[in-house]
Each structure stands twice: as C-alpha cells, then as structure tokens.
C-alpha cells in the first residue's frame, strides 16, 4: 500500500470549534489523524493525517474545502506569516511511493482545489514549476495583504486558479516534500528585534545552518518572543545543532531560552 501524509495549515487559531469541524470531516475518510492543534498567537491551526494515497487526497480536498467555508481572511491577524485561509498543503510520501508520485498528487489536488474554490494556487518544494518557487517563504512574501499587487507581476503567474487574490480566502501553496520538523524556542525577553537577529544568524540564507528555515515572532499574550524553526532535512541538519546555535546566539544578547 502507498502511504501518504498530508499536513494542511489553516489561518484560524482562536476558535476551538474549528478543530472539531476539521475532525468531523476527516472522520469521514479512512485516514489516521495524527494531530489537530492550534496556536492563538500565530492564529493558525495545523492538521496531520495519513493513509492510503487515494484516501488522503480525498480527505485533503474535503477538509480544506470546509476550512474555506469557515475562514474569512479579511478579519485575520496573527504573528505567523500567512497568505490564505488554507495557507499551505504539503504532501509527504511515507511508504511505498516515490516523491514523483507525491508531486503528481500535489499538483492534481492543487488544480482541483483552485477550480473548486477559485483560489490562486502556487506549487512549492518538490512540486514547484520553477526554482524561484521552491521556497515557501518566497511565495508567501507580501502575505495576504500584498497578494493583490504580487499577482499583477508577470513573474508570479499562478500555477492553478485565477490570477487574482480571492478576497475571502486569499492564496494557497501546495507542495510535496520530505518530513519536516517544526520546533519553537521561547526566549526570556519581549524584544522582537533580538529574536529576529537570532533567526537571521541561524537561517541558511543568513550564513547559518543549511536546511533550516527560521523566523522571530512575538507572543504578545505571554510577553515574550519566539524563535520558530522548520528543519526541512533533519538528517543533514539535526535538531540539536539548531538548538545549540540558538542558545549561543541568545547568550550573545544576554538572553536565556525560556522553553522549547
């Protein structure tokens, strides 16, 4: 059996009923739900489920469709970068299937989602149609508010859907990738500039670690800041190396790590 994982991220993190809605949809499909969680500061929800590739693809379209119905980006604000109600939908081959097969599913899903909801879709990571779109951060730059202008640029022709931002639902990225580790470290300070400087020192494009994407965020309700990481290849850059570097960089500013 070909086992596929899907990890849709949604721009809703403050309504606890939202997760119940997602779960109710996913329970209709023969998939295993691994995680349903949300973060109020990020105002973002994550879901993780896996199963036979056909079931996962069908469940992904159903659960993202429900999210489109429930989320209105015109009223969204949060500390995490975002560009759409269904912000990002990655597919990860787990067992018995190749990355090429995951790419095929991601692109098929992306076209179906775009057509059904009239939402612009970009393909990223292994599903990208050009190297300039491999990095999710490059696609998402400008966020929801900046997508009106961005989509007027010929360099940002969408891969599927209309060439105009959906006012209610924004823009969605769909991709195929290897398993990713998301890891956050909270700092004993409320100085966002410190978190951003640490993030810049740690991320690969800033001269830090390869296969690490990182940003500094403010957790306003806790009065602290956070260094938020995605390790896109934990085999080549293990998590302890990233943690050690963040601790060292924080020490340069006289800041301790509060919790991981």
C-alpha positions, -999 to 999 in steps of 0.1 A, spaced: 0 0 0 12 35 -8 11 56 24 9 94 21 8 121 47 -8 155 44 -2 185 68 -26 213 59 -21 246 78 -50 269 82 -53 306 92 -75 301 123 -61 296 157 -86 311 182 -119 293 177 -118 259 194 -148 247 174 -127 250 142 -107 219 152 -139 200 158 -151 209 124 -119 196 108 -120 164 128 -156 158 118 -147 160 81 -116 138 85 -135 111 103 -155 105 71 -124 91 55 -102 60 62 -72 81 73 -54 82 106 -54 116 123 -21 122 139 -25 158 151 -50 187 153 -37 217 171 -38 255 171 -18 285 184 -36 316 195 -6 339 189 1 326 155 -37 324 149 -30 293 130 -41 256 130 -22 225 119 -36 192 110 -17 160 102 -32 128 88 -20 98 67 -33 67 50 -36 52 15 -27 79 -10 -62 79 -26 -79 84 8 -55 111 18 -60 131 -14 -98 129 -10 -97 138 27 -74 168 19 -98 182 -6 -128 178 18 -111 193 49 -96 222 30 -130 229 14 -146 231 49 -119 255 60 -126 277 30 -162 279 42 -153 288 77 -124 312 74 -125 348 62 -91 363 57 -105 398 57 -107 395 95 -75 376 102 -45 388 121 -17 368 137 21 367 143 28 339 118 32 348 81 1 338 61 -15 344 27 -46 323 27 -74 306 47 -58 273 36 -23 286 38 -2 256 28 -9 220 19 21 197 18 20 161 8 47 138 22 54 103 8 58 79 38 60 44 25 57 25 -8 57 56 -30 81 80 -46 85 117 -44 75 119 -80 42 103 -72 36 127 -43 43 156 -67 17 143 -91 -9 141 -63 0 176 -50 -4 191 -84 -37 172 -91 -50 183 -57 -39 219 -63 -57 221 -96 -89 206 -81 -88 229 -51 -82 260 -72 -110 252 -96 -135 243 -69 -129 275 -48 -115 299 -73 -84 304 -51 -50 311 -67 -25 282 -61 13 281 -62 32 248 -62 63 247 -40 92 225 -28 94 193 -50 61 202 -67 74 236 -78 73 246 -115 104 268 -113 132 271 -88 121 306 -79 90 290 -63 107 262 -44 109 282 -12 76 287 5 88 319 21 94 335 -13 59 326 -24 43 339 8 63 371 9 39 400 10 14 379 28 -24 381 23 -24 419 21 3 421 -5 -10 394 -29 -32 418 -48 -1 436 -61 21 405 -63 -3 387 -86 -1 416 -110 36 408 -116 41 385 -146 68 367 -127 42 355 -103 17 338 -127 -2 313 -106 2 275 -112 -36 269 -109 -67 290 -104 -74 327 -111 -47 354 -114 -63 375 -87 -64 371 -50 -96 356 -36 -107 383 -12 -122 360 14 -98 330 10 -65 346 -2 -39 324 -19 -28 288 -12 5 270 -16 5 232 -24 37 211 -23 54 178 -19 83 174 4 101 151 28 91 150 65 97 184 83 103 191 119 87 223 133 104 234 165 100 266 186 122 281 213 108 308 235 131 335 249 132 353 282 127 387 266 99 407 249 124 423 224 113 411 190 144 426 174 166 401 193 145 372 181 148 384 145 186 389 148 190 353 162 168 340 134 189 358 108 221 343 122 207 307 123 189 305 89 209 293 59 204 324 38 219 345 66 250 324 68 238 299 93 227 263 91 216 247 59 181 231 57 168 254 85 141 280 80 136 303 110 119 335 120 114 356 151 78 361 163 62 379 192 40 360 217 21 390 229 -2 372 254 29 358 271 50 389 269 79 370 253 93 364 218 99 331 200 124 317 175 103 295 153 121 269 131 114 244 103 141 218 98 134 207 62 161 180 63 167 168 98 191 141 86 216 166 73 210 193 99 200 175 132 178 194 156 204 196 184 227 216 162 200 242 156 191 243 193 228 248 203 232 276 178 201 294 190 213 291 226 247 305 217 232 334 197 208 342 225 237 343 250 253 370 229 224 392 237 223 382 274 190 363 268 181 329 282 159 303 265 127 301 285 113 268 270 113 247 239 
